[in-house]
Amino acid sequence: TTEPSSDSDSSPTVESVEDNPDGGCHIFRNGYYGSSIAVVEGILEVNIIQMTSIQMTESQAENSLVDFVVTCQGSLPTDVCTVVSDPTCQVSKSMVCDPIVVTDECLLTIRRAFEEPGTYCINITLGDDTSQALASALISVNGGESK
């Protein structure tokens, strides 16, 4: 139970009552509680600033590769996840997560493979221990070329 304190301190007094099964007596504990909150900046914004198709020879063209250049603001991320979905961004086709090391400026290149031509919704999420931020884009992959 919580009762107001009788002295001038405005902190609530916490009193707990516990049953002692052996002797049937009660233990009373009185005291004050406190907590602290740490506010961290977190990752504030993610932007996909460039998407570039990687040109390969026909013998290498099992998958189409695309490089995504991504920037962010706020704290530096420690991991990146890419979700590839259908063009409506409703049905997920694949998800890849990787740890990353960003030391100074939040500018990174993420390379992802696409098994077949088509239009895809890409969600790129950058995260750290306390926050996540997301950027989305539609991409058209056409046999090793992206638009």
N, CA, C and O atoms as a GROMACS GRO file, in nm:
protein
  588
    1THR      N    1   0.085  -0.119   0.000
    1THR     CA    2   0.000   0.000   0.000
    1THR      C    3   0.088   0.123   0.000
    1THR      O    4   0.202   0.118   0.046
    2THR      N    5   0.037   0.231  -0.050
    2THR     CA    6   0.112   0.357  -0.051
    2THR      C    7   0.035   0.459   0.030
    2THR      O    8  -0.084   0.482   0.007
    3GLU      N    9   0.104   0.520   0.126
    3GLU     CA   10   0.042   0.621   0.212
    3GLU      C   11   0.127   0.746   0.207
    3GLU      O   12   0.248   0.737   0.192
    4PRO      N   13   0.066   0.864   0.221
    4PRO     CA   14   0.147   0.987   0.223
    4PRO      C   15   0.235   0.991   0.347
    4PRO      O   16   0.199   0.941   0.453
    5SER      N   17   0.350   1.053   0.331
    5SER     CA   18   0.445   1.065   0.440
    5SER      C   19   0.398   1.171   0.539
    5SER      O   20   0.334   1.269   0.501
    6SER      N   21   0.431   1.149   0.667
    6SER     CA   22   0.389   1.245   0.769
    6SER      C   23   0.488   1.360   0.785
    6SER      O   24   0.453   1.463   0.841
    7ASP      N   25   0.614   1.342   0.738
    7ASP     CA   26   0.706   1.456   0.749
    7ASP      C   27   0.695   1.544   0.625
    7ASP      O   28   0.611   1.519   0.540
    8SER      N   29   0.778   1.645   0.615
    8SER     CA   30   0.764   1.745   0.509
    8SER      C   31   0.808   1.695   0.372
    8SER      O   32   0.781   1.760   0.271
    9ASP      N   33   0.876   1.579   0.365
    9ASP     CA   34   0.918   1.524   0.237
    9ASP      C   35   0.795   1.479   0.158
    9ASP      O   36   0.708   1.412   0.213
   10SER      N   37   0.786   1.516   0.031
   10SER     CA   38   0.668   1.483  -0.048
   10SER      C   39   0.675   1.344  -0.112
   10SER      O   40   0.582   1.305  -0.182
   11SER      N   41   0.783   1.268  -0.088
   11SER     CA   42   0.795   1.135  -0.145
   11SER      C   43   0.697   1.041  -0.076
   11SER      O   44   0.679   1.050   0.046
   12PRO      N   45   0.633   0.950  -0.152
   12PRO     CA   46   0.540   0.857  -0.088
   12PRO      C   47   0.614   0.752  -0.005
   12PRO      O   48   0.727   0.716  -0.036
   13THR      N   49   0.548   0.705   0.099
   13THR     CA   50   0.601   0.598   0.182
   13THR      C   51   0.546   0.467   0.129
   13THR      O   52   0.427   0.456   0.100
   14VAL      N   53   0.631   0.368   0.117
   14VAL     CA   54   0.588   0.238   0.072
   14VAL      C   55   0.589   0.144   0.190
   14VAL      O   56   0.691   0.130   0.258
   15GLU      N   57   0.476   0.081   0.215
   15GLU     CA   58   0.466  -0.014   0.326
   15GLU      C   59   0.421  -0.146   0.267
   15GLU      O   60   0.320  -0.152   0.197
   16SER      N   61   0.495  -0.252   0.293
   16SER     CA   62   0.455  -0.382   0.242
   16SER      C   63   0.429  -0.476   0.358
   16SER      O   64   0.495  -0.470   0.462
   17VAL      N   65   0.333  -0.562   0.338
   17VAL     CA   66   0.296  -0.660   0.440
   17VAL      C   67   0.310  -0.797   0.377
   17VAL      O   68   0.254  -0.822   0.270
   18GLU      N   69   0.382  -0.886   0.444
   18GLU     CA   70   0.400  -1.021   0.393
   18GLU      C   71   0.356  -1.120   0.500
   18GLU      O   72   0.380  -1.098   0.619
   19ASP      N   73   0.292  -1.228   0.458
   19ASP     CA   74   0.254  -1.333   0.552
   19ASP      C   75   0.373  -1.423   0.577
   19ASP      O   76   0.448  -1.456   0.485
   20ASN      N   77   0.389  -1.462   0.701
   20ASN     CA   78   0.492  -1.558   0.738
   20ASN      C   79   0.419  -1.689   0.764
   20ASN      O   80   0.349  -1.700   0.865
   21PRO      N   81   0.432  -1.789   0.676
   21PRO     CA   82   0.353  -1.911   0.689
   21PRO      C   83   0.386  -1.991   0.816
   21PRO      O   84   0.302  -2.067   0.863
   22ASP      N   85   0.506  -1.976   0.871
   22ASP     CA   86   0.543  -2.056   0.988
   22ASP      C   87   0.480  -2.002   1.117
   22ASP      O   88   0.422  -2.079   1.193
   23GLY      N   89   0.489  -1.877   1.141
   23GLY     CA   90   0.443  -1.823   1.269
   23GLY      C   91   0.317  -1.739   1.258
   23GLY      O   92   0.266  -1.694   1.360
   24GLY      N   93   0.266  -1.717   1.138
   24GLY     CA   94   0.147  -1.637   1.123
   24GLY      C   95   0.166  -1.490   1.154
   24GLY      O   96   0.067  -1.417   1.164
   25CYS      N   97   0.290  -1.443   1.169
   25CYS     CA   98   0.312  -1.301   1.198
   25CYS      C   99   0.338  -1.225   1.068
   25CYS      O  100   0.355  -1.284   0.962
   26HIS      N  101   0.339  -1.095   1.079
   26HIS     CA  102   0.358  -1.009   0.963
   26HIS      C  103   0.490  -0.935   0.973
   26HIS      O  104   0.537  -0.904   1.082
   27ILE      N  105   0.548  -0.907   0.858
   27ILE     CA  106   0.669  -0.826   0.850
   27ILE      C  107   0.630  -0.694   0.787
   27ILE      O  108   0.571  -0.691   0.679
   28PHE      N  109   0.663  -0.584   0.853
   28PHE     CA  110   0.633  -0.451   0.800
   28PHE      C  111   0.763  -0.387   0.754
   28PHE      O  112   0.864  -0.391   0.825
   29ARG      N  113   0.759  -0.329   0.635
   29ARG     CA  114   0.876  -0.258   0.582
   29ARG      C  115   0.832  -0.119   0.542
   29ARG      O  116   0.736  -0.102   0.466
   30ASN      N  117   0.900  -0.020   0.594
   30ASN     CA  118   0.872   0.119   0.558
   30ASN      C  119   0.993   0.178   0.489
   30ASN      O  120   1.107   0.141   0.518
   31GLY      N  121   0.969   0.268   0.397
   31GLY     CA  122   1.082   0.332   0.332
   31GLY      C  123   1.037   0.418   0.216
   31GLY      O  124   0.918   0.437   0.193
   32TYR      N  125   1.134   0.471   0.145
   32TYR     CA  126   1.110   0.558   0.031
   32TYR      C  127   1.170   0.492  -0.091
   32TYR      O  128   1.265   0.415  -0.081
   33TYR      N  129   1.114   0.522  -0.205
   33TYR     CA  130   1.170   0.470  -0.328
   33TYR      C  131   1.203   0.586  -0.422
   33TYR      O  132   1.150   0.696  -0.408
   34GLY      N  133   1.290   0.558  -0.514
   34GLY     CA  134   1.328   0.659  -0.611
   34GLY      C  135   1.373   0.592  -0.739
   34GLY      O  136   1.408   0.474  -0.738
   35SER      N  137   1.373   0.665  -0.846
   35SER     CA  138   1.422   0.612  -0.973
   35SER      C  139   1.478   0.727  -1.054
   35SER      O  140   1.455   0.844  -1.025
   36SER      N  141   1.552   0.691  -1.157
   36SER     CA  142   1.607   0.794  -1.245
   36SER      C  143   1.580   0.755  -1.389
   36SER      O  144   1.565   0.637  -1.421
   37ILE      N  145   1.573   0.853  -1.475
   37ILE     CA  146   1.548   0.831  -1.616
   37ILE      C  147   1.665   0.891  -1.694
   37ILE      O  148   1.702   1.007  -1.672
   38ALA      N  149   1.722   0.812  -1.784
   38ALA     CA  150   1.829   0.862  -1.870
   38ALA      C  151   1.770   0.885  -2.009
   38ALA      O  152   1.712   0.794  -2.067
   39VAL      N  153   1.784   1.003  -2.062
   39VAL     CA  154   1.734   1.036  -2.195
   39VAL      C  155   1.851   1.026  -2.293
   39VAL      O  156   1.954   1.091  -2.275
   40VAL      N  157   1.834   0.945  -2.396
   40VAL     CA  158   1.938   0.928  -2.497
   40VAL      C  159   1.887   0.983  -2.630
   40VAL      O  160   1.767   0.985  -2.654
   41GLU      N  161   1.979   1.026  -2.714
   41GLU     CA  162   1.940   1.090  -2.840
   41GLU      C  163   1.879   0.989  -2.937
   41GLU      O  164   1.774   1.017  -2.995
   42GLY      N  165   1.940   0.875  -2.956
   42GLY     CA  166   1.889   0.776  -3.049
   42GLY      C  167   1.917   0.812  -3.193
   42GLY      O  168   1.973   0.919  -3.223
   43ILE      N  169   1.879   0.722  -3.283
   43ILE     CA  170   1.891   0.746  -3.427
   43ILE      C  171   1.767   0.823  -3.469
   43ILE      O  172   1.655   0.773  -3.455
   44LEU      N  173   1.785   0.943  -3.520
   44LEU     CA  174   1.672   1.032  -3.545
   44LEU      C  175   1.614   1.017  -3.685
   44LEU      O  176   1.493   1.032  -3.703
   45GLU      N  177   1.697   0.989  -3.784
   45GLU     CA  178   1.650   0.989  -3.922
   45GLU      C  179   1.739   0.902  -4.007
   45GLU      O  180   1.860   0.898  -3.987
   46VAL      N  181   1.680   0.832  -4.104
   46VAL     CA  182   1.753   0.750  -4.201
   46VAL      C  183   1.708   0.792  -4.340
   46VAL      O  184   1.588   0.809  -4.364
   47ASN      N  185   1.803   0.809  -4.431
   47ASN     CA  186   1.771   0.843  -4.569
   47ASN      C  187   1.848   0.754  -4.665
   47ASN      O  188   1.968   0.732  -4.647
   48ILE      N  189   1.779   0.704  -4.766
   48ILE     CA  190   1.845   0.633  -4.876
   48ILE      C  191   1.875   0.739  -4.981
   48ILE      O  192   1.784   0.792  -5.044
   49ILE      N  193   2.003   0.770  -4.999
   49ILE     CA  194   2.037   0.880  -5.090
   49ILE      C  195   2.076   0.833  -5.230
   49ILE      O  196   2.081   0.913  -5.324
   50GLN      N  197   2.104   0.701  -5.245
   50GLN     CA  198   2.142   0.653  -5.378
   50GLN      C  199   2.118   0.503  -5.384
   50GLN      O  200   2.142   0.431  -5.287
   51MET      N  201   2.071   0.455  -5.502
   51MET     CA  202   2.058   0.313  -5.530
   51MET      C  203   2.129   0.286  -5.661
   51MET      O  204   2.096   0.348  -5.763
   52THR      N  205   2.226   0.195  -5.660
   52THR     CA  206   2.308   0.171  -5.779
   52THR      C  207   2.313   0.022  -5.809
   52THR      O  208   2.346  -0.058  -5.721
   53SER      N  209   2.281  -0.015  -5.933
   53SER     CA  210   2.292  -0.153  -5.977
   53SER      C  211   2.439  -0.186  -6.000
   53SER      O  212   2.515  -0.105  -6.053
   54ILE      N  213   2.479  -0.306  -5.959
   54ILE     CA  214   2.616  -0.353  -5.980
   54ILE      C  215   2.618  -0.434  -6.109
   54ILE      O  216   2.552  -0.537  -6.118
   55GLN      N  217   2.693  -0.387  -6.208
   55GLN     CA  218   2.700  -0.456  -6.337
   55GLN      C  219   2.791  -0.577  -6.326
   55GLN      O  220   2.904  -0.569  -6.276
   56MET      N  221   2.740  -0.690  -6.373
   56MET     CA  222   2.818  -0.814  -6.369
   56MET      C  223   2.816  -0.877  -6.507
   56MET      O  224   2.732  -0.844  -6.591
   57THR      N  225   2.910  -0.969  -6.531
   57THR     CA  226   2.909  -1.041  -6.658
   57THR      C  227   2.795  -1.141  -6.657
   57THR      O  228   2.740  -1.172  -6.551
   58GLU      N  229   2.758  -1.192  -6.775
   58GLU     CA  230   2.645  -1.285  -6.783
   58GLU      C  231   2.672  -1.411  -6.702
   58GLU      O  232   2.578  -1.468  -6.645
   59SER      N  233   2.796  -1.456  -6.695
   59SER     CA  234   2.826  -1.577  -6.619
   59SER      C  235   2.810  -1.555  -6.469
   59SER      O  236   2.790  -1.652  -6.395
   60GLN      N  237   2.818  -1.430  -6.422
   60GLN     CA  238   2.801  -1.400  -6.280
   60GLN      C  239   2.658  -1.364  -6.243
   60GLN      O  240   2.626  -1.350  -6.125
   61ALA      N  241   2.571  -1.348  -6.343
   61ALA     CA  242   2.441  -1.286  -6.319
   61ALA      C  243   2.337  -1.383  -6.264
   61ALA      O  244   2.226  -1.391  -6.318
   62GLU      N  245   2.369  -1.456  -6.159
   62GLU     CA  246   2.268  -1.539  -6.093
   62GLU      C  247   2.170  -1.450  -6.018
   62GLU      O  248   2.050  -1.473  -6.023
   63ASN      N  249   2.221  -1.350  -5.948
   63ASN     CA  250   2.139  -1.254  -5.875
   63ASN      C  251   2.175  -1.114  -5.921
   63ASN      O  252   2.288  -1.087  -5.962
   64SER      N  253   2.077  -1.024  -5.915
   64SER     CA  254   2.104  -0.883  -5.940
   64SER      C  255   2.146  -0.820  -5.809
   64SER      O  256   2.078  -0.838  -5.708
   65LEU      N  257   2.257  -0.747  -5.809
   65LEU     CA  258   2.307  -0.681  -5.689
   65LEU      C  259   2.280  -0.532  -5.697
   65LEU      O  260   2.298  -0.470  -5.802
   66VAL      N  261   2.235  -0.474  -5.584
   66VAL     CA  262   2.210  -0.332  -5.577
   66VAL      C  263   2.276  -0.277  -5.452
   66VAL      O  264   2.263  -0.334  -5.343
   67ASP      N  265   2.349  -0.166  -5.467
   67ASP     CA  266   2.408  -0.095  -5.354
   67ASP      C  267   2.316   0.018  -5.313
   67ASP      O  268   2.272   0.098  -5.397
   68PHE      N  269   2.285   0.026  -5.183
   68PHE     CA  270   2.206   0.134  -5.126
   68PHE      C  271   2.298   0.220  -5.041
   68PHE      O  272   2.360   0.170  -4.947
   69VAL      N  273   2.309   0.349  -5.073
   69VAL     CA  274   2.387   0.441  -4.991
   69VAL      C  275   2.291   0.507  -4.894
   69VAL      O  276   2.192   0.568  -4.934
   70VAL      N  277   2.321   0.494  -4.764
   70VAL     CA  278   2.229   0.536  -4.659
   70VAL      C  279   2.301   0.632  -4.565
   70VAL      O  280   2.417   0.612  -4.530
   71THR      N  281   2.229   0.738  -4.524
   71THR     CA  282   2.280   0.830  -4.423
   71THR      C  283   2.183   0.830  -4.305
   71THR      O  284   2.067   0.792  -4.319
   72CYS      N  285   2.232   0.876  -4.190
   72CYS     CA  286   2.144   0.890  -4.075
   72CYS      C  287   2.190   1.007  -3.990
   72CYS      O  288   2.302   1.056  -4.003
   73GLN      N  289   2.100   1.050  -3.902
   73GLN     CA  290   2.130   1.156  -3.807
   73GLN      C  291   2.104   1.105  -3.667
   73GLN      O  292   2.022   1.014  -3.647
   74GLY      N  293   2.173   1.162  -3.570
   74GLY     CA  294   2.158   1.120  -3.431
   74GLY      C  295   2.272   1.028  -3.393
   74GLY      O  296   2.384   1.043  -3.442
   75SER      N  297   2.244   0.932  -3.305
   75SER     CA  298   2.350   0.841  -3.262
   75SER      C  299   2.387   0.745  -3.374
   75SER      O  300   2.310   0.726  -3.469
   76LEU      N  301   2.505   0.683  -3.365
   76LEU     CA  302   2.555   0.596  -3.469
   76LEU      C  303   2.496   0.455  -3.454
   76LEU      O  304   2.492   0.402  -3.343
   77PRO      N  305   2.450   0.394  -3.564
   77PRO     CA  306   2.389   0.262  -3.556
   77PRO      C  307   2.492   0.152  -3.535
   77PRO      O  308   2.611   0.169  -3.564
   78THR      N  309   2.445   0.039  -3.483
   78THR     CA  310   2.530  -0.079  -3.463
   78THR      C  311   2.484  -0.197  -3.546
   78THR      O  312   2.556  -0.296  -3.559
   79ASP      N  313   2.364  -0.188  -3.604
   79ASP     CA  314   2.316  -0.294  -3.691
   79ASP      C  315   2.224  -0.238  -3.798
   79ASP      O  316   2.165  -0.131  -3.782
   80VAL      N  317   2.212  -0.313  -3.909
   80VAL     CA  318   2.125  -0.274  -4.020
   80VAL      C  319   2.044  -0.396  -4.061
   80VAL      O  320   2.097  -0.507  -4.071
   81CYS      N  321   1.915  -0.376  -4.084
   81CYS     CA  322   1.827  -0.480  -4.134
   81CYS      C  323   1.761  -0.430  -4.263
   81CYS      O  324   1.718  -0.315  -4.272
   82THR      N  325   1.754  -0.519  -4.361
   82THR     CA  326   1.688  -0.488  -4.488
   82THR      C  327   1.575  -0.587  -4.509
   82THR      O  328   1.597  -0.708  -4.509
   83VAL      N  329   1.454  -0.535  -4.526
   83VAL     CA  330   1.339  -0.620  -4.556
   83VAL      C  331   1.297  -0.592  -4.700
   83VAL      O  332   1.271  -0.477  -4.736
   84VAL      N  333   1.292  -0.697  -4.781
   84VAL     CA  334   1.247  -0.688  -4.919
   84VAL      C  335   1.105  -0.742  -4.924
   84VAL      O  336   1.079  -0.855  -4.884
   85SER      N  337   1.012  -0.658  -4.974
   85SER     CA  338   0.871  -0.696  -4.980
   85SER      C  339   0.818  -0.677  -5.121
   85SER      O  340   0.889  -0.629  -5.209
   86ASP      N  341   0.691  -0.715  -5.140
   86ASP     CA  342   0.624  -0.692  -5.268
   86ASP      C  343   0.605  -0.541  -5.287
   86ASP      O  344   0.628  -0.465  -5.193
   87PRO      N  345   0.562  -0.496  -5.406
   87PRO     CA  346   0.552  -0.352  -5.431
   87PRO      C  347   0.456  -0.277  -5.338
   87PRO      O  348   0.468  -0.156  -5.324
   88THR      N  349   0.361  -0.348  -5.275
   88THR     CA  350   0.269  -0.282  -5.182
   88THR      C  351   0.326  -0.271  -5.041
   88THR      O  352   0.264  -0.212  -4.953
   89CYS      N  353   0.445  -0.328  -5.020
   89CYS     CA  354   0.512  -0.330  -4.889
   89CYS      C  355   0.433  -0.413  -4.786
   89CYS      O  356   0.449  -0.393  -4.665
   90GLN      N  357   0.348  -0.504  -4.832
   90GLN     CA  358   0.264  -0.583  -4.742
   90GLN      C  359   0.317  -0.724  -4.720
   90GLN      O  360   0.308  -0.776  -4.608
   91VAL      N  361   0.373  -0.788  -4.823
   91VAL     CA  362   0.416  -0.928  -4.814
   91VAL      C  363   0.569  -0.933  -4.818
   91VAL      O  364   0.631  -0.901  -4.919
   92SER      N  365   0.628  -0.973  -4.705
   92SER     CA  366   0.773  -0.979  -4.695
   92SER      C  367   0.827  -1.099  -4.772
   92SER      O  368   0.775  -1.210  -4.760
   93LYS      N  369   0.934  -1.076  -4.850
   93LYS     CA  370   0.997  -1.184  -4.926
   93LYS      C  371   1.126  -1.230  -4.859
   93LYS      O  372   1.158  -1.349  -4.861
   94SER      N  373   1.200  -1.137  -4.801
   94SER     CA  374   1.324  -1.175  -4.733
   94SER      C  375   1.364  -1.066  -4.633
   94SER      O  376   1.324  -0.951  -4.644
   95MET      N  377   1.446  -1.108  -4.536
   95MET     CA  378   1.498  -1.012  -4.438
   95MET      C  379   1.641  -1.050  -4.406
   95MET      O  380   1.672  -1.167  -4.379
   96VAL      N  381   1.730  -0.951  -4.410
   96VAL     CA  382   1.872  -0.972  -4.380
   96VAL      C  383   1.914  -0.869  -4.277
   96VAL      O  384   1.890  -0.749  -4.296
   97CYS      N  385   1.978  -0.914  -4.168
   97CYS     CA  386   2.030  -0.822  -4.067
   97CYS      C  387   2.180  -0.847  -4.050
   97CYS      O  388   2.226  -0.961  -4.050
   98ASP      N  389   2.254  -0.739  -4.036
   98ASP     CA  390   2.399  -0.748  -4.020
   98ASP      C  391   2.445  -0.648  -3.915
   98ASP      O  392   2.391  -0.537  -3.907
   99PRO      N  393   2.546  -0.685  -3.834
   99PRO     CA  394   2.609  -0.585  -3.748
   99PRO      C  395   2.695  -0.493  -3.834
   99PRO      O  396   2.752  -0.537  -3.934
  100ILE      N  397   2.705  -0.366  -3.794
  100ILE     CA  398   2.788  -0.271  -3.867
  100ILE      C  399   2.871  -0.191  -3.768
  100ILE      O  400   2.836  -0.180  -3.650
  101VAL      N  401   2.979  -0.134  -3.818
  101VAL     CA  402   3.063  -0.047  -3.737
  101VAL      C  403   3.071   0.087  -3.810
  101VAL      O  404   3.128   0.097  -3.918
  102VAL      N  405   3.012   0.189  -3.750
  102VAL     CA  406   3.018   0.326  -3.803
  102VAL      C  407   3.095   0.407  -3.700
  102VAL      O  408   3.051   0.419  -3.585
  103THR      N  409   3.209   0.463  -3.739
  103THR     CA  410   3.297   0.524  -3.641
  103THR      C  411   3.285   0.675  -3.631
  103THR      O  412   3.303   0.732  -3.523
  104ASP      N  413   3.254   0.742  -3.741
  104ASP     CA  414   3.260   0.888  -3.738
  104ASP      C  415   3.132   0.950  -3.792
  104ASP      O  416   3.060   1.017  -3.719
  105GLU      N  417   3.105   0.927  -3.920
  105GLU     CA  418   2.992   0.988  -3.988
  105GLU      C  419   2.897   0.877  -4.031
  105GLU      O  420   2.942   0.771  -4.075
  106CYS      N  421   2.768   0.898  -4.018
  106CYS     CA  422   2.672   0.795  -4.055
  106CYS      C  423   2.647   0.799  -4.206
  106CYS      O  424   2.553   0.862  -4.254
  107LEU      N  425   2.734   0.730  -4.278
  107LEU     CA  426   2.723   0.715  -4.423
  107LEU      C  427   2.770   0.574  -4.454
  107LEU      O  428   2.887   0.542  -4.433
  108LEU      N  429   2.682   0.489  -4.504
  108LEU     CA  430   2.721   0.352  -4.530
  108LEU      C  431   2.658   0.301  -4.657
  108LEU      O  432   2.555   0.352  -4.702
  109THR      N  433   2.721   0.200  -4.715
  109THR     CA  434   2.672   0.134  -4.836
  109THR      C  435   2.630  -0.007  -4.801
  109THR      O  436   2.706  -0.083  -4.742
  110ILE      N  437   2.507  -0.041  -4.839
  110ILE     CA  438   2.451  -0.174  -4.811
  110ILE      C  439   2.427  -0.242  -4.944
  110ILE      O  440   2.357  -0.188  -5.030
  111ARG      N  441   2.485  -0.360  -4.964
  111ARG     CA  442   2.468  -0.435  -5.088
  111ARG      C  443   2.370  -0.550  -5.063
  111ARG      O  444   2.385  -0.627  -4.969
  112ARG      N  445   2.268  -0.558  -5.149
  112ARG     CA  446   2.168  -0.664  -5.137
  112ARG      C  447   2.147  -0.730  -5.273
  112ARG      O  448   2.159  -0.666  -5.377
  113ALA      N  449   2.116  -0.860  -5.269
  113ALA     CA  450   2.094  -0.939  -5.390
  113ALA      C  451   1.945  -0.960  -5.412
  113ALA      O  452   1.868  -0.978  -5.317
  114PHE      N  453   1.905  -0.959  -5.540
  114PHE     CA  454   1.766  -0.985  -5.579
  114PHE      C  455   1.768  -1.103  -5.675
  114PHE      O  456   1.839  -1.101  -5.776
  115GLU      N  457   1.690  -1.207  -5.644
  115GLU     CA  458   1.694  -1.331  -5.720
  115GLU      C  459   1.631  -1.320  -5.858
  115GLU      O  460   1.671  -1.391  -5.951
  116GLU      N  461   1.531  -1.232  -5.873
  116GLU     CA  462   1.463  -1.222  -6.002
  116GLU      C  463   1.422  -1.078  -6.029
  116GLU      O  464   1.409  -0.998  -5.936
  117PRO      N  465   1.401  -1.044  -6.157
  117PRO     CA  466   1.357  -0.909  -6.190
  117PRO      C  467   1.220  -0.881  -6.130
  117PRO      O  468   1.141  -0.973  -6.105
  118GLY      N  469   1.192  -0.753  -6.108
  118GLY     CA  470   1.062  -0.714  -6.055
  118GLY      C  471   1.071  -0.583  -5.979
  118GLY      O  472   1.178  -0.522  -5.968
  119THR      N  473   0.957  -0.541  -5.927
  119THR     CA  474   0.950  -0.421  -5.845
  119THR      C  475   0.938  -0.463  -5.700
  119THR      O  476   0.857  -0.550  -5.666
  120TYR      N  477   1.018  -0.402  -5.615
  120TYR     CA  478   1.024  -0.440  -5.474
  120TYR      C  479   1.012  -0.317  -5.385
  120TYR      O  480   1.051  -0.206  -5.422
  121CYS      N  481   0.958  -0.339  -5.266
  121CYS     CA  482   0.960  -0.239  -5.160
  121CYS      C  483   1.077  -0.274  -5.069
  121CYS      O  484   1.088  -0.388  -5.025
  122ILE      N  485   1.163  -0.178  -5.041
  122ILE     CA  486   1.280  -0.199  -4.957
  122ILE      C  487   1.263  -0.117  -4.829
  122ILE      O  488   1.240   0.004  -4.834
  123ASN      N  489   1.274  -0.184  -4.715
  123ASN     CA  490   1.277  -0.115  -4.585
  123ASN      C  491   1.414  -0.136  -4.525
  123ASN      O  492   1.456  -0.250  -4.502
  124ILE      N  493   1.486  -0.028  -4.500
  124ILE     CA  494   1.617  -0.035  -4.437
  124ILE      C  495   1.605   0.024  -4.298
  124ILE      O  496   1.569   0.141  -4.282
  125THR      N  497   1.635  -0.057  -4.196
  125THR     CA  498   1.627  -0.014  -4.057
  125THR      C  499   1.766  -0.011  -3.997
  125THR      O  500   1.839  -0.110  -4.001
  126LEU      N  501   1.804   0.105  -3.942
  126LEU     CA  502   1.929   0.117  -3.867
  126LEU      C  503   1.894   0.118  -3.720
  126LEU      O  504   1.798   0.183  -3.678
  127GLY      N  505   1.973   0.046  -3.640
  127GLY     CA  506   1.942   0.039  -3.497
  127GLY      C  507   2.066   0.043  -3.411
  127GLY      O  508   2.177   0.015  -3.457
  128ASP      N  509   2.044   0.077  -3.284
  128ASP     CA  510   2.148   0.065  -3.181
  128ASP      C  511   2.079   0.007  -3.058
  128ASP      O  512   1.967  -0.043  -3.067
  129ASP      N  513   2.144   0.014  -2.942
  129ASP     CA  514   2.088  -0.046  -2.822
  129ASP      C  515   1.960   0.022  -2.775
  129ASP      O  516   1.882  -0.038  -2.702
  130THR      N  517   1.937   0.147  -2.815
  130THR     CA  518   1.824   0.221  -2.760
  130THR      C  519   1.724   0.271  -2.864
  130THR      O  520   1.618   0.321  -2.826
  131SER      N  521   1.753   0.258  -2.993
  131SER     CA  522   1.661   0.316  -3.091
  131SER      C  523   1.672   0.247  -3.226
  131SER      O  524   1.765   0.171  -3.252
  132GLN      N  525   1.572   0.275  -3.310
  132GLN     CA  526   1.571   0.230  -3.448
  132GLN      C  527   1.510   0.340  -3.534
  132GLN      O  528   1.427   0.418  -3.488
  133ALA      N  529   1.553   0.344  -3.660
  133ALA     CA  530   1.493   0.436  -3.756
  133ALA      C  531   1.486   0.366  -3.890
  133ALA      O  532   1.570   0.280  -3.921
  134LEU      N  533   1.387   0.402  -3.970
  134LEU     CA  534   1.354   0.328  -4.091
  134LEU      C  535   1.346   0.421  -4.211
  134LEU      O  536   1.300   0.535  -4.200
  135ALA      N  537   1.392   0.372  -4.327
  135ALA     CA  538   1.372   0.439  -4.455
  135ALA      C  539   1.318   0.335  -4.553
  135ALA      O  540   1.359   0.219  -4.549
  136SER      N  541   1.228   0.377  -4.640
  136SER     CA  542   1.167   0.286  -4.739
  136SER      C  543   1.182   0.343  -4.878
  136SER      O  544   1.191   0.465  -4.898
  137ALA      N  545   1.186   0.252  -4.976
  137ALA     CA  546   1.192   0.294  -5.116
  137ALA      C  547   1.136   0.184  -5.204
  137ALA      O  548   1.137   0.067  -5.165
  138LEU      N  549   1.086   0.220  -5.321
  138LEU     CA  550   1.048   0.123  -5.423
  138LEU      C  551   1.163   0.113  -5.522
  138LEU      O  552   1.222   0.215  -5.559
  139ILE      N  553   1.195  -0.009  -5.563
  139ILE     CA  554   1.303  -0.027  -5.660
  139ILE      C  555   1.257  -0.125  -5.766
  139ILE      O  556   1.190  -0.224  -5.737
  140SER      N  557   1.294  -0.096  -5.889
  140SER     CA  558   1.264  -0.186  -6.001
  140SER      C  559   1.394  -0.252  -6.043
  140SER      O  560   1.489  -0.185  -6.083
  141VAL      N  561   1.398  -0.385  -6.032
  141VAL     CA  562   1.517  -0.461  -6.068
  141VAL      C  563   1.485  -0.532  -6.199
  141VAL      O  564   1.384  -0.603  -6.209
  142ASN      N  565   1.572  -0.512  -6.300
  142ASN     CA  566   1.544  -0.566  -6.431
  142ASN      C  567   1.666  -0.639  -6.484
  142ASN      O  568   1.747  -0.581  -6.558
  143GLY      N  569   1.681  -0.765  -6.449
  143GLY     CA  570   1.789  -0.849  -6.501
  143GLY      C  571   1.925  -0.792  -6.482
  143GLY      O  572   2.003  -0.785  -6.578
  144GLY      N  573   1.959  -0.749  -6.362
  144GLY     CA  574   2.090  -0.694  -6.333
  144GLY      C  575   2.097  -0.544  -6.341
  144GLY      O  576   2.200  -0.485  -6.310
  145GLU      N  577   1.988  -0.478  -6.383
  145GLU     CA  578   1.985  -0.333  -6.388
  145GLU      C  579   1.872  -0.283  -6.298
  145GLU      O  580   1.762  -0.339  -6.298
  146SER      N  581   1.898  -0.180  -6.222
  146SER     CA  582   1.792  -0.120  -6.138
  146SER      C  583   1.762   0.020  -6.189
  146SER      O  584   1.848   0.087  -6.246
  147LYS      N  585   1.637   0.062  -6.169
  147LYS     CA  586   1.595   0.196  -6.212
  147LYS      C  587   1.560   0.279  -6.093
  147LYS      O  588   1.522   0.395  -6.108
   0.00000   0.00000   0.00000
